Amino acid sequence: MTLPMPRLTDPLGGWDPVRELDEFHARMTRLMSSVFGIPSGADADRWTPLADVRETEDAFLVEVEVPGVKRDDIDVQVAGSELTISGEFKERERTGWLRSRTRRIGRFHYRTTLPADVDSGAITAELADGVLTVRVPKSEAVRPKRIPITSR
């Protein structure tokens, strides 16, 4: 159930459309942040790149799209059960007039929680064709093992 928005007034008692628009913008920013994970406030210049997390028999693979980002501009860290990938799409120097921009630039940040039974000391990361692949191996204790069947 949505409650009606109270009518905002100026100090003289009239309707203030600018104030109402500011309030609407603030509410939409909070909504986008809570629903889509879009940062607001101090982290508003950071954004989350597209990513997939896959599970294989022996590892979890985290694939993050970072086209055009250099290896030295990416940081991969693991702390406890949290994997963090951050970096920056740096603006390249251009000549001429930029008429349109749809590509993102600036800082990015991706965070995911890992299962408890992973071998965090054996995590590897590889950057190829604009995709960063972080391989998080499962610990030996949770890997499936084939049990041989014998006959009598």
Contacts in CASP RR format, 6 or more apart in sequence:
PFRMAT RR
TARGET T0000
AUTHOR 0000-0000-0000
METHOD contacts of the structure
MODEL  1
MTLPMPRLTDPLGGWDPVRELDEFHARMTRLMSSVFGIPSGADADRWTPL
ADVRETEDAFLVEVEVPGVKRDDIDVQVAGSELTISGEFKERERTGWLRS
RTRRIGRFHYRTTLPADVDSGAITAELADGVLTVRVPKSEAVRPKRIPIT
SR
5 20 0 8 1.000
5 23 0 8 1.000
7 15 0 8 1.000
7 20 0 8 1.000
8 15 0 8 1.000
8 16 0 8 1.000
8 19 0 8 1.000
8 20 0 8 1.000
8 23 0 8 1.000
9 15 0 8 1.000
9 16 0 8 1.000
10 16 0 8 1.000
10 19 0 8 1.000
29 40 0 8 1.000
30 40 0 8 1.000
32 38 0 8 1.000
32 40 0 8 1.000
33 39 0 8 1.000
33 40 0 8 1.000
37 48 0 8 1.000
38 47 0 8 1.000
38 48 0 8 1.000
39 46 0 8 1.000
39 47 0 8 1.000
39 109 0 8 1.000
43 109 0 8 1.000
45 106 0 8 1.000
45 107 0 8 1.000
46 106 0 8 1.000
46 107 0 8 1.000
46 108 0 8 1.000
46 109 0 8 1.000
47 104 0 8 1.000
47 106 0 8 1.000
47 107 0 8 1.000
47 108 0 8 1.000
47 109 0 8 1.000
48 108 0 8 1.000
48 109 0 8 1.000
48 110 0 8 1.000
49 64 0 8 1.000
49 65 0 8 1.000
49 66 0 8 1.000
49 108 0 8 1.000
49 110 0 8 1.000
50 64 0 8 1.000
50 65 0 8 1.000
51 62 0 8 1.000
51 63 0 8 1.000
51 64 0 8 1.000
51 65 0 8 1.000
51 110 0 8 1.000
51 112 0 8 1.000
52 61 0 8 1.000
52 62 0 8 1.000
52 63 0 8 1.000
53 60 0 8 1.000
53 61 0 8 1.000
53 62 0 8 1.000
53 63 0 8 1.000
53 112 0 8 1.000
54 60 0 8 1.000
54 61 0 8 1.000
54 63 0 8 1.000
55 61 0 8 1.000
57 143 0 8 1.000
57 144 0 8 1.000
58 137 0 8 1.000
58 138 0 8 1.000
58 143 0 8 1.000
59 135 0 8 1.000
59 136 0 8 1.000
59 137 0 8 1.000
59 138 0 8 1.000
60 114 0 8 1.000
60 115 0 8 1.000
60 118 0 8 1.000
60 135 0 8 1.000
60 136 0 8 1.000
60 138 0 8 1.000
61 133 0 8 1.000
61 134 0 8 1.000
61 135 0 8 1.000
61 136 0 8 1.000
62 83 0 8 1.000
62 85 0 8 1.000
62 112 0 8 1.000
62 133 0 8 1.000
62 134 0 8 1.000
62 136 0 8 1.000
63 131 0 8 1.000
63 132 0 8 1.000
63 133 0 8 1.000
63 134 0 8 1.000
64 85 0 8 1.000
64 110 0 8 1.000
64 131 0 8 1.000
64 132 0 8 1.000
64 134 0 8 1.000
65 130 0 8 1.000
65 131 0 8 1.000
66 74 0 8 1.000
66 89 0 8 1.000
66 108 0 8 1.000
66 127 0 8 1.000
66 130 0 8 1.000
66 131 0 8 1.000
66 132 0 8 1.000
67 130 0 8 1.000
68 89 0 8 1.000
68 130 0 8 1.000
69 87 0 8 1.000
69 88 0 8 1.000
69 89 0 8 1.000
69 90 0 8 1.000
69 127 0 8 1.000
69 130 0 8 1.000
70 90 0 8 1.000
71 127 0 8 1.000
73 87 0 8 1.000
73 88 0 8 1.000
73 89 0 8 1.000
73 90 0 8 1.000
74 85 0 8 1.000
74 86 0 8 1.000
74 87 0 8 1.000
74 127 0 8 1.000
74 132 0 8 1.000
75 84 0 8 1.000
75 85 0 8 1.000
75 86 0 8 1.000
75 87 0 8 1.000
76 83 0 8 1.000
76 84 0 8 1.000
76 85 0 8 1.000
76 123 0 8 1.000
76 125 0 8 1.000
76 132 0 8 1.000
76 134 0 8 1.000
77 83 0 8 1.000
77 84 0 8 1.000
77 86 0 8 1.000
78 84 0 8 1.000
78 114 0 8 1.000
78 120 0 8 1.000
78 123 0 8 1.000
78 136 0 8 1.000
80 114 0 8 1.000
80 120 0 8 1.000
81 113 0 8 1.000
81 114 0 8 1.000
81 115 0 8 1.000
81 116 0 8 1.000
81 118 0 8 1.000
82 111 0 8 1.000
82 112 0 8 1.000
82 113 0 8 1.000
82 114 0 8 1.000
83 111 0 8 1.000
83 112 0 8 1.000
83 113 0 8 1.000
83 114 0 8 1.000
83 123 0 8 1.000
83 134 0 8 1.000
83 136 0 8 1.000
84 109 0 8 1.000
84 110 0 8 1.000
84 111 0 8 1.000
85 109 0 8 1.000
85 110 0 8 1.000
85 111 0 8 1.000
85 132 0 8 1.000
85 134 0 8 1.000
86 107 0 8 1.000
86 108 0 8 1.000
86 109 0 8 1.000
86 110 0 8 1.000
87 107 0 8 1.000
87 108 0 8 1.000
87 109 0 8 1.000
88 106 0 8 1.000
88 107 0 8 1.000
88 108 0 8 1.000
89 103 0 8 1.000
89 104 0 8 1.000
89 105 0 8 1.000
89 106 0 8 1.000
89 108 0 8 1.000
90 105 0 8 1.000
90 106 0 8 1.000
91 105 0 8 1.000
91 106 0 8 1.000
114 120 0 8 1.000
114 136 0 8 1.000
115 138 0 8 1.000
117 138 0 8 1.000
117 139 0 8 1.000
117 141 0 8 1.000
117 142 0 8 1.000
118 136 0 8 1.000
118 137 0 8 1.000
118 138 0 8 1.000
118 139 0 8 1.000
119 136 0 8 1.000
119 137 0 8 1.000
119 138 0 8 1.000
119 139 0 8 1.000
119 140 0 8 1.000
120 136 0 8 1.000
122 137 0 8 1.000
123 134 0 8 1.000
123 135 0 8 1.000
123 136 0 8 1.000
123 137 0 8 1.000
124 134 0 8 1.000
124 135 0 8 1.000
125 132 0 8 1.000
125 133 0 8 1.000
125 134 0 8 1.000
125 135 0 8 1.000
126 132 0 8 1.000
126 133 0 8 1.000
126 135 0 8 1.000
127 133 0 8 1.000
END
